[in-house]
């Protein structure tokens, strides 16, 4: 089973943002700290989901278990619907990617259980701040 941990972070709301993606495949793992454009924290969370799904496409024939500390992202994937129209533009890409997977599950976890993805997202923000 593939474990996918995702998180988004913003320095300000909106502000400089980043996505953290942690993919665990048995004893192997991949970590991604992705800089994003200026956006809100919720947008960064949705961006992290999309990027995480893309990073897991090579594993689409395996069970993928996604973990997020964003209740909005969790609800969007579970219902395949985004209630807040401000973020509805993520829905087509999200659903298209979800349809690629044979078995995909998502679970909401508290932030203290999502420390690796959180650190990666914050690092992407920090790296952008250093460049400015």
C-alpha positions as CSV (number, residue, x, y, z in Angstrom):
1,X,0.0,0.0,0.0
2,X,1.2,3.5,-0.9
3,X,0.8,6.2,1.8
4,X,0.5,9.7,0.6
5,X,0.7,12.6,3.1
6,X,-0.2,16.1,1.8
7,X,-0.1,19.6,3.3
8,X,-0.3,23.2,2.1
9,X,1.1,26.3,3.8
10,X,0.9,30.0,3.3
11,X,2.8,32.9,4.9
12,X,-0.2,35.3,5.0
13,X,-3.7,34.7,3.7
14,X,-3.1,35.1,0.8
15,X,0.7,34.9,0.8
16,X,3.7,33.1,-0.4
17,X,2.7,29.4,-0.4
18,X,4.1,25.9,-0.6
19,X,3.0,22.3,-0.9
20,X,4.5,19.4,1.0
21,X,4.1,15.9,-0.4
22,X,5.4,12.7,1.3
23,X,5.0,9.4,-0.5
24,X,5.8,6.2,1.4
25,X,6.1,2.9,-0.3
26,X,7.1,0.3,2.2
27,X,10.7,1.2,3.2
28,X,11.1,3.6,0.3
29,X,9.9,7.2,0.4
30,X,9.8,10.4,-1.7
31,X,9.6,13.9,-0.4
32,X,8.6,17.0,-2.3
33,X,8.8,20.6,-1.2
34,X,7.0,22.5,-3.9
35,X,6.9,26.3,-4.1
36,X,3.5,27.8,-5.1
37,X,2.5,31.2,-6.2
38,X,0.8,33.6,-3.8
39,X,-2.5,32.1,-2.6
40,X,-4.6,31.3,0.4
41,X,-3.9,28.4,2.8
42,X,-7.0,26.6,1.5
43,X,-5.8,27.0,-2.1
44,X,-2.4,25.6,-1.1
45,X,-4.1,22.6,0.5
46,X,-5.9,21.9,-2.8
47,X,-2.7,22.4,-4.8
48,X,-1.0,19.9,-2.5
49,X,-3.8,17.4,-3.2
50,X,-3.5,17.8,-7.0
51,X,0.3,17.5,-6.9
52,X,0.2,14.5,-4.5
53,X,-2.2,12.7,-6.9
54,X,0.1,13.4,-9.8
55,X,3.1,12.1,-7.9
56,X,1.2,8.9,-7.1
57,X,0.1,8.2,-10.7
58,X,2.9,5.6,-11.1
59,X,1.2,3.7,-8.3
60,X,-2.4,4.0,-9.7
61,X,-2.8,0.2,-9.8
62,X,-2.0,-0.2,-6.1
63,X,-3.9,0.9,-3.0
64,X,-3.2,4.5,-2.2
65,X,-4.1,5.9,1.2
66,X,-4.0,9.6,1.4
67,X,-3.7,11.5,4.7
68,X,-4.5,15.2,5.1
69,X,-5.0,17.6,8.0
70,X,-7.3,19.7,5.9
71,X,-11.0,19.0,6.6
72,X,-11.9,20.9,3.4
73,X,-9.7,18.7,1.2
74,X,-10.9,15.5,3.0
75,X,-14.6,16.5,2.4
76,X,-14.0,17.4,-1.2
77,X,-12.4,14.0,-2.0
78,X,-15.0,12.0,0.0
79,X,-17.9,13.8,-1.7
80,X,-16.2,14.6,-5.0
81,X,-17.6,18.0,-4.5
82,X,-16.3,21.4,-3.4
83,X,-18.9,23.4,-1.6
84,X,-17.0,26.7,-1.6
85,X,-17.3,28.1,-5.1
86,X,-14.0,30.0,-4.6
87,X,-12.2,26.6,-4.9
88,X,-14.6,24.8,-7.3
89,X,-12.1,25.3,-10.1
90,X,-10.0,22.5,-8.5
91,X,-12.9,20.0,-8.8
92,X,-12.5,18.8,-12.5
93,X,-8.7,18.1,-12.1
94,X,-9.2,16.5,-8.8
95,X,-11.9,14.1,-10.0
96,X,-10.0,13.4,-13.2
97,X,-7.0,12.3,-11.2
98,X,-9.0,10.4,-8.7
99,X,-10.6,8.4,-11.5
100,X,-7.1,7.2,-12.5
101,X,-6.7,5.1,-9.3
102,X,-8.1,1.6,-8.8
103,X,-8.3,2.0,-5.0
104,X,-7.9,5.5,-3.4
105,X,-8.8,6.3,0.2
106,X,-8.5,9.5,2.1
107,X,-8.4,10.1,5.8
108,X,-8.4,13.2,7.9
109,X,-5.6,13.3,10.5
110,X,-4.6,15.9,13.1
111,X,-1.8,18.2,12.2
112,X,0.5,16.5,14.7
113,X,0.3,13.3,12.6
114,X,1.2,15.1,9.4
115,X,4.6,16.6,10.5
116,X,6.7,15.5,7.5
117,X,4.3,17.0,4.8
118,X,3.9,20.1,7.0
119,X,7.6,20.6,7.3
120,X,8.0,20.2,3.5
121,X,5.3,22.7,2.8
122,X,6.8,25.2,5.3
123,X,10.2,24.7,3.8
124,X,8.9,25.6,0.3
125,X,7.5,28.9,1.8
126,X,10.8,29.6,3.6
127,X,12.9,29.0,0.5
128,X,10.8,31.5,-1.4
129,X,11.1,34.1,1.3
130,X,14.9,33.7,1.3
131,X,14.9,34.4,-2.5
132,X,12.9,37.6,-2.2
